[in-house]
Amino acid sequence: MARSAPQPLQPGDYYLTPEGYMVFTEQYHLRRGTCCGNGCRHCPWQFGRDKKKPRPGRKTG
């Protein structure tokens, strides 16, 4: 899988969990343009997730 260049961070690209981890948002992933294949929490391509189950908070159809 080809790697894309890191994108400069913009407001809304990530948030910090209570444990202090940086979590990239769907906004960042879409701007990045490719899936990294790591099963990220907000992956718009839902890599490694059961696509039959909609993710909570997301509209389907």
LODOTOR-937895 format. One record per atom (N, C-alpha, C): chain; atom name; x, y, z. Coordinates in Angstrom, 3 decimals. Each point is the difference from the previous one (the first is absolute). Layout:
# residues N
{chain: A	name: CA	u: X	v: Y	w: Z}
...
//
This chain:
# residues 61
{chain: A	name: N	u: 0.850	v: -1.174	w: 0.000}
{chain: A	name: CA	u: -0.850	v: 1.174	w: 0.000}
{chain: A	name: C	u: 0.899	v: 1.242	w: 0.000}
{chain: A	name: N	u: -0.269	v: 0.927	w: -0.912}
{chain: A	name: CA	u: 0.811	v: 1.207	w: -0.101}
{chain: A	name: C	u: -0.314	v: 0.946	w: 1.150}
{chain: A	name: N	u: 1.025	v: 0.655	w: 0.485}
{chain: A	name: CA	u: -0.171	v: 0.973	w: 1.082}
{chain: A	name: C	u: -0.187	v: 1.384	w: -0.587}
{chain: A	name: N	u: -0.909	v: 0.764	w: 0.580}
{chain: A	name: CA	u: -0.175	v: 1.380	w: -0.434}
{chain: A	name: C	u: 0.760	v: 0.908	w: 0.961}
{chain: A	name: N	u: 0.311	v: 1.187	w: -0.474}
{chain: A	name: CA	u: 0.755	v: 0.951	w: 0.810}
{chain: A	name: C	u: -0.841	v: 0.483	w: 1.176}
{chain: A	name: N	u: 0.625	v: 0.230	w: 1.149}
{chain: A	name: CA	u: -0.750	v: 0.548	w: 1.138}
{chain: A	name: C	u: -0.599	v: 1.356	w: -0.365}
{chain: A	name: N	u: -1.202	v: 0.250	w: 0.491}
{chain: A	name: CA	u: -0.686	v: 1.254	w: -0.258}
{chain: A	name: C	u: 0.204	v: 0.942	w: 1.179}
{chain: A	name: N	u: 0.178	v: 1.309	w: -0.269}
{chain: A	name: CA	u: 0.064	v: 0.954	w: 1.115}
{chain: A	name: C	u: -1.331	v: -0.037	w: 0.752}
{chain: A	name: N	u: 0.054	v: 0.021	w: 1.320}
{chain: A	name: CA	u: -1.222	v: -0.073	w: 0.803}
{chain: A	name: C	u: -0.775	v: 1.312	w: -0.061}
{chain: A	name: N	u: -1.326	v: -0.121	w: -0.062}
{chain: A	name: CA	u: -0.904	v: 1.131	w: -0.029}
{chain: A	name: C	u: -0.991	v: -0.162	w: 1.146}
{chain: A	name: N	u: -0.670	v: 1.083	w: 0.391}
{chain: A	name: CA	u: -1.004	v: -0.123	w: 1.059}
{chain: A	name: C	u: -1.048	v: -1.056	w: -0.370}
{chain: A	name: N	u: -0.310	v: -0.877	w: 0.938}
{chain: A	name: CA	u: -0.975	v: -1.058	w: -0.228}
{chain: A	name: C	u: 0.582	v: -1.296	w: -0.525}
{chain: A	name: N	u: 1.318	v: -0.056	w: -0.203}
{chain: A	name: CA	u: 0.645	v: -1.203	w: -0.526}
{chain: A	name: C	u: 0.198	v: -1.084	w: 1.049}
{chain: A	name: N	u: -0.015	v: 0.356	w: 1.268}
{chain: A	name: CA	u: 0.235	v: -0.992	w: 1.048}
{chain: A	name: C	u: -0.590	v: 0.476	w: 1.314}
{chain: A	name: N	u: -0.093	v: -0.928	w: 0.937}
{chain: A	name: CA	u: -0.355	v: 0.346	w: 1.376}
{chain: A	name: C	u: 0.826	v: -0.890	w: 0.912}
{chain: A	name: N	u: 0.068	v: 0.392	w: 1.260}
{chain: A	name: CA	u: 0.737	v: -0.782	w: 0.988}
{chain: A	name: C	u: -0.989	v: -0.744	w: 0.882}
{chain: A	name: N	u: 0.283	v: -1.288	w: 0.218}
{chain: A	name: CA	u: -0.841	v: -0.799	w: 0.891}
{chain: A	name: C	u: 0.340	v: 0.363	w: 1.441}
{chain: A	name: N	u: -0.843	v: -0.389	w: 0.959}
{chain: A	name: CA	u: 0.320	v: 0.261	w: 1.406}
{chain: A	name: C	u: 1.342	v: -0.614	w: 0.423}
{chain: A	name: N	u: 0.418	v: -1.056	w: -0.713}
{chain: A	name: CA	u: 1.289	v: -0.638	w: 0.308}
{chain: A	name: C	u: 1.172	v: 0.724	w: -0.646}
{chain: A	name: N	u: -0.281	v: 1.003	w: -0.841}
{chain: A	name: CA	u: 1.059	v: 0.786	w: -0.629}
{chain: A	name: C	u: 0.404	v: -0.459	w: -1.391}
{chain: A	name: N	u: -0.748	v: -0.931	w: -0.600}
{chain: A	name: CA	u: 0.312	v: -0.460	w: -1.358}
{chain: A	name: C	u: -0.584	v: 0.962	w: -1.027}
{chain: A	name: N	u: 0.746	v: 0.235	w: -1.094}
{chain: A	name: CA	u: -0.483	v: 0.823	w: -1.094}
{chain: A	name: C	u: -0.771	v: -0.908	w: -0.953}
{chain: A	name: N	u: -1.254	v: 0.380	w: -0.317}
{chain: A	name: CA	u: -0.848	v: -0.784	w: -0.889}
{chain: A	name: C	u: -0.342	v: 0.859	w: -1.213}
{chain: A	name: N	u: 0.383	v: -0.469	w: -1.188}
{chain: A	name: CA	u: -0.317	v: 0.737	w: -1.219}
{chain: A	name: C	u: -1.476	v: -0.159	w: -0.342}
{chain: A	name: N	u: -0.607	v: 1.082	w: -0.478}
{chain: A	name: CA	u: -1.414	v: 0.005	w: -0.355}
{chain: A	name: C	u: -0.184	v: -0.407	w: -1.459}
{chain: A	name: N	u: -1.254	v: -0.255	w: -0.358}
{chain: A	name: CA	u: -0.324	v: -0.337	w: -1.383}
{chain: A	name: C	u: 0.441	v: 1.129	w: -0.933}
{chain: A	name: N	u: -0.130	v: 1.246	w: 0.450}
{chain: A	name: CA	u: 0.434	v: 1.168	w: -0.784}
{chain: A	name: C	u: 1.450	v: -0.155	w: -0.442}
{chain: A	name: N	u: 0.873	v: -0.375	w: 0.933}
{chain: A	name: CA	u: 1.420	v: -0.160	w: -0.329}
{chain: A	name: C	u: 0.201	v: -1.137	w: -1.002}
{chain: A	name: N	u: -0.648	v: -1.134	w: 0.253}
{chain: A	name: CA	u: 0.174	v: -1.149	w: -0.886}
{chain: A	name: C	u: -0.458	v: 0.311	w: -1.421}
{chain: A	name: N	u: -1.115	v: 0.707	w: -0.142}
{chain: A	name: CA	u: -0.488	v: 0.341	w: -1.331}
{chain: A	name: C	u: 0.973	v: 0.930	w: -0.721}
{chain: A	name: N	u: 0.566	v: 0.959	w: 0.721}
{chain: A	name: CA	u: 0.972	v: 0.906	w: -0.607}
{chain: A	name: C	u: 1.267	v: -0.753	w: -0.389}
{chain: A	name: N	u: 0.367	v: -0.981	w: 0.819}
{chain: A	name: CA	u: 1.188	v: -0.830	w: -0.271}
{chain: A	name: C	u: -0.191	v: -0.783	w: -1.292}
{chain: A	name: N	u: -1.236	v: -0.499	w: -0.205}
{chain: A	name: CA	u: -0.345	v: -0.595	w: -1.280}
{chain: A	name: C	u: 0.187	v: -1.498	w: -0.143}
{chain: A	name: N	u: 0.651	v: -0.650	w: 0.941}
{chain: A	name: CA	u: 0.196	v: -1.443	w: -0.099}
{chain: A	name: C	u: -0.141	v: -0.633	w: 1.377}
{chain: A	name: N	u: -0.284	v: -1.287	w: -0.011}
{chain: A	name: CA	u: -0.095	v: -0.762	w: 1.244}
{chain: A	name: C	u: 1.388	v: -0.519	w: 0.355}
{chain: A	name: N	u: 0.371	v: 0.131	w: 1.266}
{chain: A	name: CA	u: 1.316	v: -0.486	w: 0.440}
{chain: A	name: C	u: -0.034	v: -1.480	w: 0.358}
{chain: A	name: N	u: -1.217	v: -0.568	w: 0.143}
{chain: A	name: CA	u: -0.132	v: -1.416	w: 0.293}
{chain: A	name: C	u: 0.154	v: -0.365	w: 1.462}
{chain: A	name: N	u: -0.016	v: 0.990	w: 0.897}
{chain: A	name: CA	u: 0.183	v: -0.274	w: 1.421}
{chain: A	name: C	u: -1.304	v: -0.145	w: 0.779}
{chain: A	name: N	u: -1.145	v: 0.102	w: -0.666}
{chain: A	name: CA	u: -1.290	v: -0.130	w: 0.683}
{chain: A	name: C	u: -0.304	v: 1.179	w: 0.898}
{chain: A	name: N	u: 0.303	v: 1.193	w: -0.450}
{chain: A	name: CA	u: -0.204	v: 1.208	w: 0.798}
{chain: A	name: C	u: -1.462	v: 0.157	w: 0.414}
{chain: A	name: N	u: -0.214	v: 0.592	w: 1.156}
{chain: A	name: CA	u: -1.325	v: 0.178	w: 0.587}
{chain: A	name: C	u: -0.955	v: 0.743	w: -0.931}
{chain: A	name: N	u: 0.473	v: 1.002	w: -0.726}
{chain: A	name: CA	u: -0.858	v: 0.830	w: -0.849}
{chain: A	name: C	u: 0.293	v: -0.182	w: -1.485}
{chain: A	name: N	u: 0.439	v: -1.191	w: -0.388}
{chain: A	name: CA	u: 0.328	v: -0.274	w: -1.400}
{chain: A	name: C	u: -1.254	v: 0.089	w: -0.871}
{chain: A	name: N	u: -0.028	v: 0.902	w: -0.996}
{chain: A	name: CA	u: -1.170	v: 0.091	w: -0.865}
{chain: A	name: C	u: -0.131	v: -1.211	w: -0.919}
{chain: A	name: N	u: 1.076	v: -0.766	w: -0.154}
{chain: A	name: CA	u: -0.020	v: -1.203	w: -0.828}
{chain: A	name: C	u: -0.323	v: -1.237	w: 0.836}
{chain: A	name: N	u: -0.111	v: 0.150	w: 1.315}
{chain: A	name: CA	u: -0.344	v: -1.052	w: 0.950}
{chain: A	name: C	u: 0.875	v: -1.237	w: -0.168}
{chain: A	name: N	u: 1.286	v: 0.203	w: -0.186}
{chain: A	name: CA	u: 0.928	v: -1.106	w: -0.139}
{chain: A	name: C	u: -0.057	v: -0.895	w: 1.230}
{chain: A	name: N	u: -0.151	v: -1.303	w: -0.216}
{chain: A	name: CA	u: 0.014	v: -0.961	w: 1.088}
{chain: A	name: C	u: -1.249	v: -0.012	w: 0.853}
{chain: A	name: N	u: -1.081	v: 0.630	w: -0.456}
{chain: A	name: CA	u: -1.246	v: 0.042	w: 0.769}
{chain: A	name: C	u: -1.077	v: -0.766	w: -0.750}
{chain: A	name: N	u: -0.967	v: -0.500	w: 0.721}
{chain: A	name: CA	u: -1.137	v: -0.679	w: -0.598}
{chain: A	name: C	u: -0.873	v: 1.057	w: -0.665}
{chain: A	name: N	u: -0.043	v: 0.008	w: -1.317}
{chain: A	name: CA	u: -0.720	v: 1.042	w: -0.728}
{chain: A	name: C	u: -1.514	v: -0.171	w: 0.050}
{chain: A	name: N	u: -0.491	v: -1.130	w: 0.508}
{chain: A	name: CA	u: -1.435	v: -0.213	w: 0.101}
{chain: A	name: C	u: -0.598	v: 0.748	w: 1.182}
{chain: A	name: N	u: 0.815	v: 0.321	w: 0.993}
{chain: A	name: CA	u: -0.471	v: 0.713	w: 1.189}
{chain: A	name: C	u: 0.345	v: 1.480	w: -0.140}
{chain: A	name: N	u: -0.995	v: 0.893	w: -0.007}
{chain: A	name: CA	u: 0.324	v: 1.430	w: -0.068}
{chain: A	name: C	u: 0.678	v: 0.455	w: 1.289}
{chain: A	name: N	u: 0.935	v: 0.916	w: -0.136}
{chain: A	name: CA	u: 0.677	v: 0.544	w: 1.172}
{chain: A	name: C	u: -0.949	v: 0.924	w: 0.736}
{chain: A	name: N	u: 0.034	v: 0.000	w: 1.325}
{chain: A	name: CA	u: -0.881	v: 0.896	w: 0.774}
{chain: A	name: C	u: 0.221	v: 1.463	w: -0.402}
{chain: A	name: N	u: -1.093	v: 0.740	w: -0.111}
{chain: A	name: CA	u: 0.102	v: 1.420	w: -0.289}
{chain: A	name: C	u: 0.114	v: 0.331	w: -1.470}
{chain: A	name: N	u: 0.047	v: -1.013	w: -0.848}
{chain: A	name: CA	u: 0.124	v: 0.259	w: -1.448}
{chain: A	name: C	u: -1.316	v: -0.341	w: -0.679}
{chain: A	name: N	u: -0.406	v: 0.864	w: -0.907}
{chain: A	name: CA	u: -1.229	v: -0.251	w: -0.763}
{chain: A	name: C	u: 0.306	v: -0.972	w: -1.130}
{chain: A	name: N	u: -0.933	v: -0.863	w: -0.292}
{chain: A	name: CA	u: 0.169	v: -0.946	w: -1.099}
{chain: A	name: C	u: -1.018	v: 0.327	w: -1.076}
{chain: A	name: N	u: 0.302	v: -0.454	w: -1.233}
{chain: A	name: CA	u: -0.941	v: 0.129	w: -1.109}
{chain: A	name: C	u: -0.034	v: 1.327	w: -0.536}
//
